[in-house]
Amino acid sequence: MSAKRILQSDLVLRFLCALGALYIRLCFALGRWQVVNGHIPQRLWDEGRPFILSFWHGRLLMMPYCWRKGVPIHTLISQHRDGRILARMVSHFGIRTIEGSSSRGGSTALRAILAALQAGESIGITPDGPRGPRMRASSGIISIARLSGAPILPVSFAVTRRKVLGSWDRFVVAWPFARGVFIWGEPVTVDKDADETAQEAARRELERRLNEVTAQADRMCGHEEIKPAEIEPGEIKVEETGEPEESSGGREGAV
């Protein structure tokens, strides 16, 4: 039986997702972790205010442990198989998921996201996922912030012992017995009446802050920073959900 057919087995996928969740737990339990700027989300958690958690796709692995236990959060995922595998894995940490993208299920996902934020529940989004370009924020997360009024909080992690995969996102796999750090950035807010120029400025600022905390985390763990992907001047970003902008690549904007 081919590996592809094996991965189509629901039983096998359940086992692999449980194994992946166990590995994440072991990496955290066997490591030494530091949190920088933890007062930023702490204030919002204490006040019961929902926000949009934003992190790069390549730093997804340890993100369940940046979150305060017991505080509800949903993660936006794409509708293809990889997204559904991720949904099963993060469910082991009590994280719920919303399926959708700009090309499939976008409007439905947008309504679900706005309803969750209005109900006081936070949302996690990778603004460069699921297919890149790496460490370049698309505009969908800005649209969600504008429509909901929720702030966007950037966060990243790094570890001293790691494997950086050759994937488009340079996915970081933590090794056990490592020293790790989570770094939070200052929130990005978007006014409800923000025009296209203001929204683009907010997108660039979010991208800058995410890359800043990611580079800082890598330096603290003794690594050179991973560079964002090169993009063509004037390349138009597309939204994760809702009203898609012009795009030649048609990429989906979800985990």
C-alpha positions in Angstrom: 0.0 0.0 0.0 1.4 3.4 -1.0 2.1 6.1 1.6 -0.5 8.3 0.0 -3.2 5.7 0.5 -2.1 5.0 4.1 -2.4 8.8 4.9 -6.0 8.7 3.5 -6.9 6.3 6.3 -8.9 8.1 9.0 -7.5 5.8 11.7 -3.9 6.4 10.6 -4.5 10.2 10.5 -5.9 10.2 14.0 -2.9 8.3 15.3 -0.4 10.6 13.5 -2.2 13.7 14.8 -2.2 12.4 18.4 1.5 11.5 18.0 2.2 15.0 16.7 0.4 16.6 19.6 2.4 14.4 22.0 5.6 15.5 20.4 4.7 19.2 20.9 3.9 18.5 24.6 7.2 16.7 25.1 9.2 19.6 23.4 7.6 22.1 25.8 7.8 19.9 28.9 11.5 19.0 28.3 12.5 22.5 27.4 13.2 25.8 29.2 10.9 28.5 28.0 11.0 32.3 28.4 8.2 34.8 27.5 9.1 38.3 26.4 6.5 41.1 26.5 4.0 38.7 28.1 2.3 41.7 29.6 0.8 42.6 26.2 -1.6 39.6 25.9 -1.9 39.4 29.6 -3.7 42.7 29.8 -6.3 41.7 27.1 -6.8 38.2 28.7 -7.4 39.8 32.1 -9.9 42.2 30.6 -11.7 39.5 28.7 -11.0 41.3 25.4 -10.7 39.1 22.3 -7.9 39.7 19.8 -6.4 38.3 16.6 -3.4 36.2 17.2 -0.9 36.5 14.3 2.1 34.3 13.7 4.0 33.1 10.6 3.2 29.7 9.2 6.8 28.5 9.8 6.5 29.2 13.5 3.3 27.2 13.9 4.6 24.2 15.8 4.8 25.5 19.4 2.0 28.1 19.2 -0.4 26.2 21.4 1.9 27.0 24.3 1.9 30.8 23.8 -1.8 30.8 24.7 -3.3 31.1 28.2 -5.0 27.8 29.1 -8.8 28.1 29.3 -9.2 31.1 27.1 -11.2 30.2 24.0 -9.5 30.6 20.6 -10.3 29.5 17.1 -7.7 29.0 14.3 -8.5 29.7 10.7 -7.5 26.8 8.5 -7.6 26.0 4.8 -10.1 23.4 3.5 -7.5 21.1 1.9 -6.2 17.9 3.6 -3.3 19.6 5.3 -5.6 22.1 7.0 -7.8 19.3 8.3 -4.8 17.4 9.6 -3.8 20.5 11.5 -7.3 20.9 12.9 -7.2 17.4 14.4 -3.8 18.1 15.9 -4.6 21.4 17.6 -7.9 20.0 18.9 -5.7 18.1 21.4 -4.9 21.5 22.9 -8.5 22.6 23.1 -8.2 24.9 20.1 -11.2 25.0 17.8 -11.0 25.7 14.0 -12.8 27.6 11.3 -12.4 26.3 7.7 -12.2 28.8 4.9 -10.2 30.7 2.4 -10.4 33.4 -0.2 -11.1 30.8 -2.9 -13.3 28.4 -1.1 -15.6 29.1 1.8 -14.3 32.6 2.4 -17.6 34.4 3.1 -18.8 31.6 5.4 -15.4 31.7 7.3 -15.5 35.5 7.6 -19.0 35.4 9.2 -17.8 32.7 11.6 -14.7 34.7 12.5 -16.6 37.9 13.1 -19.2 36.0 15.2 -16.5 34.4 17.3 -14.8 37.8 18.0 -18.1 39.4 18.8 -18.8 36.6 21.3 -15.5 37.4 23.0 -13.4 34.6 21.5 -10.0 35.2 19.9 -8.9 34.0 16.5 -5.5 32.7 15.3 -4.3 33.4 11.8 -1.1 32.8 9.8 -1.1 35.8 7.4 1.4 34.1 5.1 -0.3 30.7 5.0 -0.9 28.2 3.7 1.3 28.7 0.6 3.2 31.9 1.0 5.1 34.0 0.1 7.0 33.3 3.3 6.7 35.9 6.0 4.7 38.3 3.9 1.4 39.4 5.4 -1.7 39.2 3.2 -4.5 41.7 3.6 -7.2 39.5 4.8 -6.2 39.7 8.5 -6.3 43.5 8.1 -9.9 43.3 6.8 -10.9 41.1 9.7 -9.4 43.6 12.2 -11.2 46.5 10.4 -14.6 44.8 10.4 -14.3 43.5 14.0 -12.5 46.3 15.7 -10.2 43.6 17.4 -6.5 44.3 17.7 -3.9 42.1 16.0 -1.2 40.8 18.3 2.0 39.4 16.6 3.9 36.6 18.3 6.7 34.3 17.4 8.9 31.6 18.9 12.4 30.2 18.5 14.5 27.4 20.1 18.2 26.8 20.5 17.9 23.2 19.1 15.9 23.0 15.9 15.6 21.7 12.3 14.6 24.2 9.6 12.8 22.3 6.9 13.3 23.2 3.2 9.6 23.9 2.8 8.3 27.3 1.4 7.8 28.6 4.9 11.1 27.3 6.3 9.1 25.5 9.0 10.9 25.3 12.4 10.8 22.0 14.1 11.8 22.2 17.8 13.9 19.5 19.4 13.4 18.3 22.9 15.7 19.6 25.7 16.1 23.0 24.0 15.9 26.5 25.4 13.0 28.4 23.8 11.4 31.8 23.8 8.1 33.3 22.9 8.1 37.0 22.0 5.0 39.2 21.7 4.9 42.4 19.7 2.8 45.5 20.2 -0.7 45.3 18.8 -1.8 46.6 15.4 -5.2 48.2 15.2 -7.2 49.2 12.2 -10.0 51.8 12.2 -13.4 50.8 10.9 -13.3 53.7 8.4 -9.7 53.0 7.3 -9.3 53.5 3.5 -7.1 51.4 1.2 -4.0 53.4 2.0 -4.5 53.1 5.7 -5.2 49.4 5.4 -2.0 48.9 3.4 0.0 50.8 6.0 -1.4 48.5 8.7 -0.5 45.4 6.7 3.0 46.6 6.2 3.3 47.5 9.9 2.0 44.0 11.0 4.5 42.4 8.6 7.3 44.5 10.0 6.4 43.7 13.6 6.1 40.0 13.0 9.4 39.9 11.2 11.0 41.9 14.0 9.8 39.6 16.8 10.8 36.5 14.8 14.3 37.8 14.1 14.7 38.8 17.8 13.6 35.3 18.9 16.1 33.7 16.6 19.0 36.0 17.8 18.1 35.2 21.4 18.5 31.5 20.6 21.8 31.9 18.7 20.5 31.6 15.2 20.7 33.9 12.1 17.3 35.2 11.2 15.3 33.5 8.4 14.6 36.1 5.7 11.2 36.8 4.2 10.6 35.7 0.7 11.5 38.1 -2.1 8.4 39.5 -3.8 7.9 41.5 -6.9 7.4 45.2 -6.5 3.7 46.1 -6.4 2.6 42.5 -5.9 -1.0 42.5 -4.6 -1.8 40.6 -1.5 -5.0 38.6 -1.2 -7.3 38.3 1.7 -7.7 35.2 3.9 -11.5 35.4 3.9 -14.3 37.5 2.7 -13.8 39.9 -0.2 -10.7 38.7 -2.2 -8.6 41.3 -3.9 -7.0 41.0 -7.3 -4.5 38.2 -7.3 -2.5 36.3 -9.9 -1.7 33.5 -7.6 -5.0 32.7 -6.1 -3.5 31.7 -2.8 -5.6 30.8 0.1 -5.1 32.7 3.3 -5.3 30.2 6.1 -3.1 27.9 8.2 
